[in-house]
Amino acid sequence: MSKFIAARVDIAVGKKIQQRRKELGFTAENLAEQIGVSQQQFSRYERGVTKINVSHLVNIAVILNTPISWFFADVQAENLTFSVRNEYVPIRNDALKMRLDYHWEHLNNEQKRNLINLLDSIHKT
């Protein structure tokens, strides 16, 4: 039973790493290089096939400017549920810019127009 639980946690953490990496526009190869593992090993972390080394997870959290607890958001193990409901927003301007660029690329023209109108209204207040 504990192997099953560990596998669920590993998969959930791997998905969160992948989600955050993509939000910030990092490639798997780039992030793997920064934490000192092969791209293949990093891929195994993201898929939850291999348990991630804690020091690697700490390095990933630092590189992605994300609290380590965020990677455990909504993970369930036995009778414990780790839940982080609020989306983490980084403080560093370069990380915010990368995140905005990522989301901008995925918006249609109407959504872009609405976002600009929203930003204009916020700026006026």
Disulfide bonds with the S-S distance in Angstrom:
none
